[in-house]
Amino acid sequence: MAPVILSQGPIPKIEEARDRSNWFEAILLSAIHLERYGYFAIEEHLKSLRVKYRKKDLKNLHLASIGLFLLAIKRIDDNDYRQILKVNGIRNKFMHRRDVYKFKPTIGPKAKEEYEPLVNEAIRILAEKLDAVRGYVFRG
């Protein structure tokens, strides 16, 4: 018999990283899951409209484009869109830092002040707008 794995969505992992003040991980996970669950929401919307689309094109969208699509289909509002763009921008700074000396540190009270509200907003969007709180059972 195949093992059963219960997944409760991404929010507990993001909250865990936030609570440990691991802003790199919290922002990265926020961006990954906003993109992932945004993709699912757009795909679900297109299917509900019975629109023919190339799955490959949808899979090639990045977070900023996914945010724009979510805004267009009224799944998120302007504030949510701005928050998604902020998460995307910070994620890009973390992942594509070229000058280590100019890179904003991801530790300490200044980092917490800057990143915690953003991570909290990402969690809110995931929970309230993208239904990322569902539990899933996977059979291996």
N, C-alpha and C positions, 0 to 999 in steps of 0.2 A: 504494500500500500504506500502511496506517495505521501511525503510529509506535508502537513498543512502549515502555512506561515500566515500569521495575522499581521497586517500592516495598518497602523492607525493614521496614516497620512504623514506629511512632512512637519507639521507644526510642533510636535514634541521635540524633535531634533533641533529645530531652529530655536525654540525656547531654551533648550539645554545649553546651546552655544551662547545664547544671550546671557543666561544666568551665570555662565562661567566667564563672561566678558571676553569671549573669543570672537571679536568683531569680524575678523577675516572669515571665519567659518560661518558666522551668522549671516553676514551679507552675501557670501557666496551661495549658501543654501537658499536664502531668500530669493536671489536672482534665478537660480536653477528651477525652483519650484513655481515661482511666478510665471516663468516661461513655460514650464511643463503643463501646469494646470490651465494657463491661458490658452495654450494650444488645444487642450481638451475642450475648453469652452467654445472656442471658435469652430472646431471640428463638429461639435454637437449642434451648434447653431446652423452651420452649413447643411448638415444632414437633415435638420428639421425643415429647412427650406427646400430640400431635395435639389440642391444645387450640385451640379457636376463640377468637380475640381480635381486637380492633380495633387494627390497626397504628398508627392515629392516637393511641390511648391510650398505647401503649408509647413512641411518639416524644415524647410530652409529659412523660415522666418526667425529673426532674432528678437530679443526681449522688447526693444523699442518698437518694432513693427507689430508685435503681438499686442503690446499696450495700445497702440493706435487702432488696431482692429477691434479690441475689446471696447474702446471708447466709441467707435463707430456703430457697434451693435448694441450700445447702451448697457453693456454688462458692468462697466465701471463709469465713474464720473470724472470730471476734470481734475479734481484733487487726487483721486486714485492714479490717474494717468501721470500726473507730475511726480507722485511718490515712486511709481514704477521707473520713471526716467531717472530719478535720483539714485535708486538702488542700482540701476544699470550703470550709471556713471561711476559710482563708488566701486562697484564690482570691476569695472574696466580699469580704474586706477590701481586696484589691488593686483589685478592679473597682468597688467601691461606696464608696470612701473619700470621706467628707464633709468631714472636717477634716484638711487636709494637715499641720498642725502636730502633730497627735496620731498621725499615721500612722507606723507602724514603718518605718524605712528598709529598703530592700532591698539595701543594699550594706554591705560591711565584715565584720569577723570575727564580730560578733554575728548578723548576717543568715545568714552561712554556717553558724554553729553551730546556728541554729534551723531553717533551710530545707533544708540538704543531707541530713540524715537522712530528712526527710519525702519529698524527691524520690527518694532511694534506695529507700525503701519503695514509693513509687508505681511505680517501675521494676520492682521485684521482683514486685509484684502483677500488673502488666501482663504480665510474662514468664512467671511461674509459674502464675498462676491464670486469666488471661484470654487466654493464647495469642497475645499481640500481637507475637510474634517471627517470625511467618510472612512470607515474601516473597510479593508479589503482582505479577502482570504485567497491565498494563492496555493494551488496544489502543484507540488514540484514534480 
